[in-house]
Each structure stands twice: as C-alpha cells, then as structure tokens.
Amino acid sequence: MTESLRVLPMPTPETQHFWDGTREGELRLQQCNDCQHVYFPPRPFCPKCSSRDVQVMVASGRASLESYVISHRPHKAFVGPYAIALVALEEGPRMMTNITGCEQTPEALQLDMPLEVTFEDAGEDIYLPLFRPVGASS
C-alpha cells in the first residue's frame, strides 16, 4: 500500500463507527430514536431535536447527484479534471464526495443521476466513501 496523497481524516470516538463501517464496505449513518431523524456527519446527539438517544444504522449506499463542480486545478491526489460533488443519500442526509466511474464532464455528470457508494482504500486503515453512477464499474 502506498501512502495517500490526500489529507486523511483522523477518526475520533464520535466518528469511529463511521470509519469502521467504510473499512467493512458499509456506509453508516446515525438515526435519532426520539424523532427518527437520520443524519450525517456523525455526532453524539441529534442535530434536529438534540436527543442523545441515537443509533448507528447501515445506509443503502444509494444516492443522487445534487450538485457538483469540476475542478481543473492541479492537485497531487487527483488526476484532473475531477468532480467535487454533493450527493443526496436515499435516507435523507447530504454528503460531500467525489464521483468516480465516469467522465468528469457536464455531459456525463447529470443532476439527479442515480449513484451508488464505493470505497477507496486510502491507506492508514481509512476507506473513503466515493460515489459512482449505478452500474458503473470501479
């Protein structure tokens, strides 16, 4: 395994369940047991009602492309151009990510296109959740 060129996240006690899930090929979200709100990013309380009675759930991994920008700026971790995207998860939360498995052009990156999660081994026991068009190979 080579060292990642990306700045990698540092898991904390509040986010460890999320990173454990990505390592196991699961996208884990949290849901409030009081108001049923599903949320991301991880935190020990519900951002809607402030309850601390929350649980971890495994998401479907399905999303749709809500917005994106195509970056043409050089970056040591990416072969440009590359999409920086906002996806709407099927369960409700939104997530910033990158889109893989297709051309990085406005013609290929259609808003509302169906996406599925895939995980990239970034090294140091971190697997990053990325999204690709449904049916695309990674």
N, C-alpha and C positions, 0 to 999 in steps of 0.2 A: 504494500500500500504506500503510495506516495503522499507526501504532506499536501493538504489542501491549500489552494491559493486564495480561498475565501476566508474571511474572518468568521470563525465558527462560534456558535453560541456556547455559553457556559451554563450547563444545567444547574438549577437551584432546587432546593427541596420542593418548591411550589411547581416547578416545571419538569421534574424528573420523570413523572408518569408519561408526559408527552414524548420525551426523548426515548424512554424505554419502548414506547409503542412504535415509534418510527423505526427503531432498530429491529422490531419484530414484524415490520410490514403493516402496521396499523396506524391509522390517523385517529388519535384520541382527543376528544373534546370533553368539556365538563357540562353537567346539567344540574340546575338547582332543583332540589327535592321539594321546595316550598312553592315556587312559581312556575316550574318546568322550563325555564329559560335555558337554552343551550348557548354556550359562549366560547369564544376564543379571543385573545390568548389566555393561557392558564393563569388562574389566581385562586386564592383560598376562599373567596366569597363571590356571591352572585353580583354582577355589575348592575342588574336590574332592581333587585329588592334588598341587597346587602346581606342576605342569609349566608351563613357559613355551612348550612346543611346541603352540601353539593356532592355529586358523584362523578366518577370518570366513566365515559361511555365510548365505545368504538364507533366511529363515524362510517358512513357508507363508502367514503372516498370519491363520491360523485360531486361534481360542481359545474358551474357555468362561468364563462368568461364575462366579467362585468366591465372591466376597463383595463387598459394597458398603455404602455409607452414602449416604443422600440428604441433602445439605446444604441448609438453608433460610436459612443466614446470608448476608447481603448480601456480595457480592464484586464489585469493579469489572470483573473479567474474565468474569463469568458472569451470565447471566440465570437466576435461581433458580426453582425448585429444580434442583440438578444432582447427578449421581451421581459419587462418587469410588469407583472400583472396583479390585478385584484380579482380574485375569484369568489363567487358566492357558493358556499357549501350547501349541499342539499338540506342539511339540518338547520340552516339559517345564518350562521356566522360568516363573515368575510375574512379572507386571508390574503396577505401579500405573498407572492411566489414568483417563480419563473415558469414559462411554458416551454416544453420540450416536445420532440417528436413531430415537428412540422416546421415549415419555412417560417422565418421570423419577418413576415411581411404583412401589411394590412389585408392583402387578399386572402392569406391563409388564417389570420387571426380574426375570426368573425365574432363580434359581440354575441353573447348568449350561446355560443357553441358549447356542446356538452364536453366535459373534461373528466378525467379520472386521475387519481393520485398515483404517483410512482415515487420511489425513494432512491436518493443518490447517496452512496457511501462517500462521505466527505472526509473520512479518516477520524482518528481520535475517538472512535466509537460513536460518532454523530452521523445520523442518516437524515438528509434533508428532504422534506416533502415538496415535490415538484408536481406539476400537472401537465398532462398531455391530452390531445384530442382522443375521445373514446375510440378504441380500435387501433390506435397508432402503436407501433412497436417502439420500445425504449432504446 
